[in-house]
Amino acid sequence: MALWGIGIDALLSDGGTVYFDSVVVNDYDDSGFGVVVENFEDGNLDEYTITQGASGASITHSAYRGSRALMLDGTDVSMVRSEQHPRNPAAGETFSCFVRAENGADVVQVGYGVQDVDNRYAVRLDFANDSLALLAIKNGENNIISEKSSGVKLREGGYYPLEVDWLTNGEHTIRLKGAGGAVKVVELNAEERTWSDGGIGFDAYLASGGQAYIDSFTKEEYRPRRAGRVVDDFNDGTLNEYSFQTGEAGATLVSSPSFFGAKALKFSDTPVQMSSTTGLAAYPAMGDEIRTLIRSSNGEGQIDIYYGIQDAQNKYIVRMDFSEDRLQLLRYENGTHHLLNEVDGTCYTHGKQWYRVVIDWRITGSHAIRLMDSSENTLIQFSENDSRWVGGGIGFNADPPANGSLFVDSVLMQERKGKLNELRAEHGSIKNSQMNQLSSNNYDRSAEITYTFEDGSTTKVVHGITGDKRKVSYPNGEYWRKHTLEFRHQKQRIMDRSMRW
């Protein structure tokens, strides 16, 4: 896109006040709190071009988080920050903010993909008519892409979490949730491909007066950037971490098609077998979830995902056979294939697109395999128990089709080690547990739970909750996780909303 930046507008026909606070990107850093795009803590608006209503735009101390917020008061206001900013939302990412209306405020809009003041997307929250809509504003004209009634009265005085999944295929899934984020009020699905990146913005239409508040605009990246969660995204432009058993010339890194980032791995012309046991940022083990993307250019060919590699003769294999429309889980032991489970037919019915493969290598020894389409709808899933190995390398075995190619992108892992399960396995079932409420210690609330096991051993687990984040501290590790019930049901975003120290 030609322009990047953020923009803010407020249209206050008959007076009223609008507050904005904490525009944040949540690409979790080591603190777990994200990186701020704009929180107005510098106390000025010098970086903004205010095209309308400059007298109504000011900084206020009426902030939801921190000490300052943006206030738009008494007149229609339009303001844009148009310089390029690397933390703006883009297609393939999820972002959210909190919206509140008071004293008869009619309409609040949250914009994204902002090219300029006249070209952008906007999510419209209509408190007067209890509805949610997605607009594409093109050359200054509002085009309603999709609209849906909430079915309930949108009430004033409390913050509504608003969340947008902006997929790379042009799909937009918009959710408005109740206070605390646990209950979904309304969900809207739309498709619009005009822009794939850009800034953010806000509008408020206050024909009946009143105030609108927007706080904590955060972006949770669809894929993580932290080393240790990216196994290989191929963006370093090299395959030096791999050894090739066959066909090294058939493996290349390409910029298109790639699902994430700058590069994808391409197999063409000749069969390729490659593996890595050292040199990558991380290697999956029992208790981890492995996620990657696979594609065939013509719907033919076969590709194996290797994990738990011990050596050339011992490894686990997930086999995607496009030609035979088959998905298999195998154990390759001492040079012999052992079929653990398979599904034939109806696997790759969505044609020549990216398919996501998820391998949940559980601490119990179960291997839960899931195949999804590019929109992360589950197509096939099955599981099988096998505890021959507990960790190892990764790799690929590709047999590309004639006059076609196979592609791999973005190999990720999420550490989900199930600490209490491990403790139960070592010490037996939990006999009892006691909870001790702690002082806030910089959290909204926190508690220490002491577990006593059958063999008499004890362990203490500390939970600290701040906003929509939950910190869980075990004796040997600390984790940040999303603290919403909805999180567990969203489209497999676990990779991107959790981190392990």
Secondary structure, 3 states (H helix, E strand, C coil): CCCCCEEEEEECCCCCEEEEEEEEECCCCCCCCCEEEECCCCCCCCCCEEEECHHHEEEECCCCCCCCEEEEECCCEEEEECCCCCCCCECCEEEEEEEEEECCCCEEEEEEEEEECCEEEEEEEECCCCEEEEEEEECCEEEEEEEEECCCCCCCCCCEEEEEEECCCCEEEEEEECCCCCCEEEEEEEECCCCCECEEEEEEECCCCCEEEEEEEEEECCCCCCECCEEECCCCCCCCCCEEEECHHHEEEECCCCCCCCCEEEEECCCEEEEECCCCCCCCECCEEEEEEEEECCCCCEEEEEEEEEECCEEEEEEEECCCCEEEEEEEECCEEEEEEEEECCCCCCCCCCEEEEEEECCCCEEEEEEECCCCCEEEEEEEECCCCCECEEEEEEECCCCCEEEEEEEEEEECCCHHHHHHHHHCCEEEEEEEEECCCCCCEEEEEEEEECCCCEEEEEEEEECCEEEEEECCEEEEEECCCHHHHCCCCHHHHCEEC
